[in-house]
């Protein structure tokens, strides 16, 4: 199975961290069809991975 090259962000707090603080651009914002939950779509790369680890260290401990 092939890994996705996209990251679906369903957390408004995480989205604000990635987009506003880290200045990582997102591809689009949309609603999940079955739940109508909003998400932001990011392209996976080393900058995103590093920022996700940083977010986890700050907010999940």
Buried (B, 14 or more C-beta within 10 A) or exposed (E): EEEEEEBEBEEEEBBEBBBEEBEBEBEEEEEEEEEEEEBBEBEEEEBBEEBBEBBEEEEEE
